[in-house]
Amino acid sequence: MNTNATHQEPSAGPATGWWTEAVIYQIYPRSFADSDGDGMGDLPGITARLDHLAELGVDAVWLSPFYPSPQADAGYDVADYRGVDPLFGQLADADRLIAEAHDRGLKVIVDLVPNHTSSAHRWFRAALAAASGDPERARYVFRDGLGPDGDQPPNDWRSVFGGPAWTRVTDPDGRPGQWYLHLFDPGQPDLNWDNPEVRAEFLDVLRFWLDRGVDGFRVDVAHGLVKQADLANWQEPQEILSGSEADRPRPPMWDQDGVHEIYREWRRLLDSYPGERILVAEAWVEPAERLVRYVRPDEMHQAFNFEYLQAAWSAPAQYAVVTRSLEATDAVGAPTTWVLSNHDVVRHASRLGLPVGTPRPNGIGVGDPQPDAALGLRRARAATLLMLALPGSAYLYQGEELGLPEHTTLPDEVRQDPTWERSGHTERGRDGCRVPIPWEADAPSYGFGPTDASWLPQPALWAEYALDRQRGVPGSTYELYRTALRLRREHALGRGALYWLSSADEVLHFRNGGVGVLTNFGGPAVPLPSGAEPLHASGPLTADGLVPTDVTVWYRAA
């Protein structure tokens, strides 16, 4: 399942367009706003809160999946790519959301999940009803099992969520049959991208949403569509980043060269539409030199910079990843993207409250080492101000503008992430960053909806983070974000250029256009350059104008 087609590199002049400097806000529909009180966020709820995003100052919204789905993986198991799940509304609600967003000057990016469908998809139901070797099965990765009775999986691959990556089916005649591949949940069978029907289907899905006015697609597991042809065994742990480092071979299920042919075809389709429609890769690929292959001029427009998200909170680590990222994307003429939180990782307000160097946990729960909440928020604010000063495009995750931490004491019995069960209760998973966000401190469900219902329980401390407690309050995290986004636009930081002024062991210092940026990662307070006029800071300076530890300052550069 690989392609060896050669590719002529197009010219790599600097990209231009709204997306090269945009700040894009991720909405997780389940947890943003609930219009009908059933405890589940929905599209009308999002539409009713669009003014918040316009006031905040972002340029675009990215919506996680809202398609019809059994919800085995919170909607990333899609049963119908051309509809809206009744949990979230109707197709007319999606049309209204797109129109209302555009009226406010906001672009709309929707999620596309091409690596796998739901097991409830009509194609997979047809595959189960078909016999081995039938064309209905050729849309997925079905294989005969090993051993005399075929009762062993075709290879040793493991699911990202834990357990085997293969499930055996029962044939229509009642006998045990073939096995199908699912790199995630058994309810998410992997598609066979060597099949022309699969390629044609997704081109049509892209047209469906482009015709409805969406401005782009975030492509889930963009590095996973093509598998190594021999499905070779892989002895490493089956993690989404496993084996991606430069000194180890690429895993046979990730980052195969054949994916690029697919995205070049998609890019040609998007370029045929008016306006600037974009493709954004969720590609957990390292090193940066491999990642930027996804954003060559005739492929995708952006790729998430997960290496940046995972970088340690230290000046050397931050300097290294920023430098490496900019050099790699500059080589192909693409913008660099920056991201600190999303729906799959512990929120950075909590992650940064763990000791520096702690491996990124897959969830935090009762009995786990708890982060220092005050330290985490202090560092998160500094990290955000550092990130928003970097040239390129930035992604924000809903609620981070309120300083929301992870729900680190979520009761295990309410967890819904399949990782929790499939890992044998060793990985708590992603529920803690997906808890519905607070809007009003004294309202039912903190303003998430008109009732107290909430699909995951909200902690009591949510009241102190509610938007109505922060709007208009000097020094609040919400006002920190709002001011930073305004200044970022006024000083054109997104389309600027970075010049390092120093990168000491504990201080990072650079200039972007007319703005100087200094972050103190530790040790004693440090001075700003002589005559510097502070523009914005993630925390108070000392009485004599020094920058304390874990604080970022923007100042007017001479």
N, C-alpha and C positions, 0 to 999 in steps of 0.2 A: 504494500500500500504506500508506494512512494513514487515520486516522479523525478526524473533526472534531467528535465528540460533545462537548457542553458538560458541565461537571462542577460540581455544587454543592458548594462547600467545606464539609466538616463542621466542627464546633467543634474547636478545637485546644487543649483543656485538656491539662495535663501527663499523659503516659502513665505508667502504673504496670504493674508486673509484673517477674518475675525477670530478663527480658532487658534491662531499662532500666539495670541496674547490673552485669550479669554480666561475668565474665572468661571468654572463650571460647578454647579451645585448638585450633588447626588441626592435624589429623593428615593427612599425605600418606602414604596407605597403603603405597605402594611402599617407603618409606624409614624407616618407624617401627620395625617389629619383624618379623622373619622366623621363623615357627615351625617350618618344615620344612627349612630349609637350602638352598633353591634359589636364594637370593640376592635374592629378591623379597619385600618385606614383605607381610603378609596379615592378614586379620581375626582369626584366632586369636592371632596375635602381638600385635595391638592389645589384645585382651581380656586377655592375660596381663600386660600392662603398665599396666592401668587403675589399679592401686594407686599407681603413680608420680604420676598426675594427681590422684588424691584427696589424696595427701600434699603435692603442690605447692600445692594450694589453689584450683584453677580450678573454675568452675561448670558448664561444658559443654564438649563436644568437637564439632568440625566435621570431618567426614570428606570429603576429596576423593574423586572418583569411584572406585567399586569395581565398576561394572556391566560386563557382557560388552562387550568392545570389541576391535577389532584393534590398539589402542594406537598409532594413528598420532600422537596427541597425548596420550600418557600417560593415556588413559582419558577425556579430554574429547571423544572421538568415541564416542558411546554407540550400541551396536547393539541393546541391550535394556534398557529403563528399569526392568524388574521382576525383575531377576536379579542374580547375583553372578558376576563373571568367575572361571573356575577358577584363574587366577593368585592370587586373593585368598581363595578358599574356596568356600563354598556359601551358599545362602540361610539355612540353619539357623545358620551361623556369624554372619550379620548379626543374626538374632533373638537369639542368645545374647549378642552384644556389647551390643545395646540393653538387654537385661535386666540384664546384669552392671553396665553403667554406671549404670542406674537404681538398682540395689542400693547403689551407692556415692554416691548423691545427685548424679550427673552427668547433665545433659541431653545429648541426642544430636541433632545437626543433620547432615543429609546434603546432598550437592551435587545440584543439579538443573541440567541443561544443555539449555535450551529453544530456544536460538538456532539450533542445528543438530543433526543426528543424525550417526552414522557413515554412510559410504557403504555399509557392510555391513548397515545397518538394512533390515528387510523392505520398508519403504515405498520406500526408494531403489532397491532391487533391482527392485521392481515398476515404478518410474518408468523405469528404464533399459530394461526389457523392453517398455514401452508406446510408442505412437507420439506424435508431437507433437500437443498439444491433448487428450490423454487425461486423464481425471480423476486417474489415478495420478500424473501429473506436477504436478498442481495443488497438491499438498502442499508442493512445493518452489518455488524461484524459477528457473524455466526461461524462457529467452527466445531468440528467433531472433537470429542474429548479424547484424552489419552488413556492407555490401559486397555486390556482385553475387552472390557465392557464399556469403554468410553466414559467411565465414571470419574475420571480425573480431569481437572480444568486443562485447557489447551496450553497454558503456560503459567508461570508463577506470579503474574502481575497482581498487585494489590490495589484496592480501591483507595482513593484519596480519603474517603470517609472511614476507612478501616475495613478489614475483612477482604475476602477474595474479590477480584475484579471481574469474575465470571459467574454466571448463574445458568444452571441447566434447565431446559424447558421440557415439558411433557408434550409429545407429539399428539396430533389429532386422534391417533389410534390408541392412545393411552400409554404408550411405551416411553421410557426415558429417551430424550432426543439430544439435540446439539446443545452447545453452550453459547451464550451471547455475552459480549464484552460490555461492561459498564465501569468506566474509570471513576465514577462517582457512586450514586445510589443505584440499587437494582432497578428502581423506577426510572432510571435515566440511561437507557441503552444507547451506546455510541453508534453514530451513523457511519456508513462506509462512503467516504468522500471520493473513492475511485468510481462510484456509480454515477453516470450522467444524469439520472433522474434526481439524485440528491442535489447536484449542482444546479440543475434547472429550477428545482423547487425553491431554492433559497434566492435565486435571482428574482423569481416572481414575488417572493415575500418582501424583498427589498423594494420592488416596484410598488407593492401594495401600500407600504407606509410612506414612501417618498411621494406618492400621489396624494396622500392625505396631509402632506405638508411638513413632515418631520425634517429636521435639519441634520440628522446624522444618526449613527448607530454605534453603540458601545458593544463590542464583540466579545462575548464570554468565552473563556478558555481558547483564545485565538491561536495559541501555540499547540493545540491538541488535535486538530481535525485530522491530520495525516499521521498514520502510524508506520513504523518501520515495516517493510514488506514481509519479513519473515517472522514478525511478532516474537522476536527473540526474548528468552528469559532475561529477567533483570533482578539481580540479587540485592540491589539497594532498597532501602525503605521507600515505599511508594508515596512520597510527598510531592506536592505540586512543583517544588523547586529542586527535588532530588536530582543530583548529578549534573546540575546545570553550570557548575563552576568550570572555569577554563581548564583546570588541571584534571578533569574527569570526563569520561565520555558522555555524550548526550543520551538521556534515556530514550528507549525506542518508541515511547508513546508521546514524547514532547518535542517541540521545536524541530520537526523534520522539514527539510527544504521544500517539500511539495506544497506546503501551505501558501507559499508566496504566489504561485500561479493562480490560486483561488482568489487572493486579494487583488491581484492585478485585474482580474475580470470584474470584480465588484467595483473597483475604482473606475473602470471605464464606464460602467453603468451610472455611477453617481455623477461623474463628470458630464454625462449627457443631459442632466437635469439643470434647470436654471438655478441661480444662487450657488452658494458654497455649502454643499452637503458633505459631511465628514464621516470617516471611519476611525474609531478609537479601539486600539487593541488592549484587551486584558491578556497580557502575555507575561507569564512569570518566567522570564528568560534572563539569564546572566551568562557571560558578562555583557556590558553595555554594547559592545561591538556586535554581538548576536542580536540583541534587542532592536537595534536601529535598522536592521534588515527589514523589519516590518513597516518602517516609515520612509522607505526610499520614495522618490518623487512620484512613482506610478503605483504605489501601494497604499497603505493607510496614511492618515494624516497625523495621528498621534498614537503613542503607546504609553500606558501607565508606567511610571518610573518606580517600580517596587523596590529597587535597590536603595533608592532614596528613603522610602518609607521605613525600611529596615535598618537604616544606618544608626549607629550608636550615637548617643548624645555627648559628643566630644568634638572639639575643634578639629583634630586631625581626621576623624572619620567623616565629618561633614565636608571638610575641604576636599577630601579625596573623592567622595561620591559626586559632589557638585562639579568638580573639575572634569572627572571622567564622563559624566553625563553630557556636559556641554560640548566637550571635544567629540564625543561619539555622534551626537545629533548634528553638530556643525558639519561633520564629514559627509552627511547625506542631505544637508540643506533643510532639515526638519526642526521644528521647535522642540524644546525640552519640556516635559511635563513634570509637575511636582505634586505629590500627594502625601498626606500624613495619616489619614483615616479613611475607612470605607466599611461596608457591611460585612466584610470577611475577616476583619482584624480587631484586636483589642483597641479601643479608642485611645488616641495618643495622650489625652489628659490623664489616663490611668497608666498606660504603657510607660510613659516617661517618669512616673512615680516609683518605678522599680529601680533597683540598683543598676547603675550604668554597666552595660555588658551582659545583663540578663537576657538569655535567648527569648525571642518573642513568643509568649505563651499562646496556645490555641484555646483561648478562653481563661477566665479566672472565676473561681467559685468559692463556696463555703469550704473552709479548711485549707485553701491555698494561701501562699504568702500574699498579703494584701499590699497594694501600692500605697505610698504616702500621697494622700489626696491633694494636700496643699502644695507639695513639691511638684506633683504631676501637673497640676493646673498652671503653676508658675512656669515650668518648662514648656508646657504646651503653648502658652501664650507667646513665649519667646521663640519657639520653633515656628509658629505660624507667621509671626512678623518677619522672621528670617526667610521663610518660604515665599511669602508674598512679595518680597523685594527682588526675587530672582527673575531673570528674563525668561520668557516662555509662558506657558499656560499652567494654571493651578486648578486643582480639584478640591472642593470642600465636601464634607459629609454632613448630612443633616444633623443639626444639634450641636455641632462643634462650635458654632458661633455663639452658643450659650455656655460653652465650657463644660459640656456634659461629660461625665466620666463613664466608664464601663459600669454596668450593674454587676458588681463583683460578688454580691451575696445573693444572687438569684437562686431560689430553691431548685435543687436538682430535679425534683419531681415535676416541675413545669417546663423543663427544657424541651424544645422541639427540633433543634438541629439534629439531623441524622447522625452527625459525627459522635454524639454522646452515646447512643446505643451501639453503633457499629464499632466503636473503639473499645467496647467493653467497659465503658464508664472511666476511661483513662484520659480522654480529651473532652473537655466541657464544651468546646465549640463556640459558635458565633452568636448565640442568643443574647449575650450580655451587651453587645453593641447595637442590638436591634430593638431594644425596648422603646415603646412609643414615647415621643418627646413631649416636654411640657411647654404649654403656651401661657396658661394663666394659673397663678399659684393657688387660688382659692376656688377654682372651678372643679366640677367632676372630672376625673381622669386628667387633672391639670390642664383642662382645655383641649385635650386630644380629641374628645368627642363630647356629645351632649349628655352622656351617661358615665357611670363609673367603670363601664366595661373596657377592658384592655386585653388584647390577645396574649401579651406577656405582662406580668405585674410590674408596676412602676414603684420604685423605692420611695419611701417617705421623704427623703431629702430632695426629691425632684422639685419641690416647691421653691427652694432657694435658687434654682437655675431657670425658673420660668421666664419667658420673654417679658411679661409685664412687670417683673421685678427688676429688669435690666434696661429696658428701653428708656433712653434719656438720662441714665445714671452715669455720670462721669467715672471712668475707670472700669466699668463693667466689661465683661468679655464681649458682649454683643456690641457695645460702642467701640471697643478695640477693633473688632472686625470691620465695622461699618466705616470707621475713619480710615483704616488701612486700605480698604478697597477704593475709597474716594481718592486718597493720595496716590495709590497705585495707578489709577487712571489719569489723574492730573499730571503726574510726572512720567507717564508712558513707560513704566517700569517693565511691563510685559514685553515690549518691543525694544528694550534697551540692550546694553551689553555690560558684562561684568568685568571689572578690573580689580584684582586682588591688591589690597593695601598691606595686609599682613595676615599670617595664619600661624600664630604662636600656639603653644601647647594648650592654652586655655582661652584664647581670644580668636574670633574670626572677624575679619574687617575687610570690607570691599566697597566699591563704588559702582553704582548703576546710574549712568547719566549724571544728573545733578544731585543725586541722593547718596549719601554715605550710610553704610549699615555696619553696626558693630554689635556682636553678640559675645557676652562674657559667659563662658561655660563653667567657670569655677575659680576658686581662689579669691584674692582681695578684689575690691572694686577698682575699676580702671577708668582713666580719664578719656574723654572725647578729644579729638584734635583741637588745638587752640583756635578759639573763635567759632567753633561749630555751633550752629543753631538747631537744637533738637526740633524735629517735626512730629515725632510720634515715638512712643516707648511702650513696651509690653508690661512694664512695671515702674514704680517710682524710682527716680534717681536719688542718690544720697543728697544730704543738705548742701554739700559743696559741689554737686553736679557730676559725681562719678557714677559709673554704670556698675550696679551690683551684680553678683553672680546670678546666672540664669535669667538675664534680662537682655532684650534686643532693643536697640535704639536706631531710629532713622533720623538723620540730620541733613541739613542743607549743606552740600559740599561746595567748597569754594571753586 
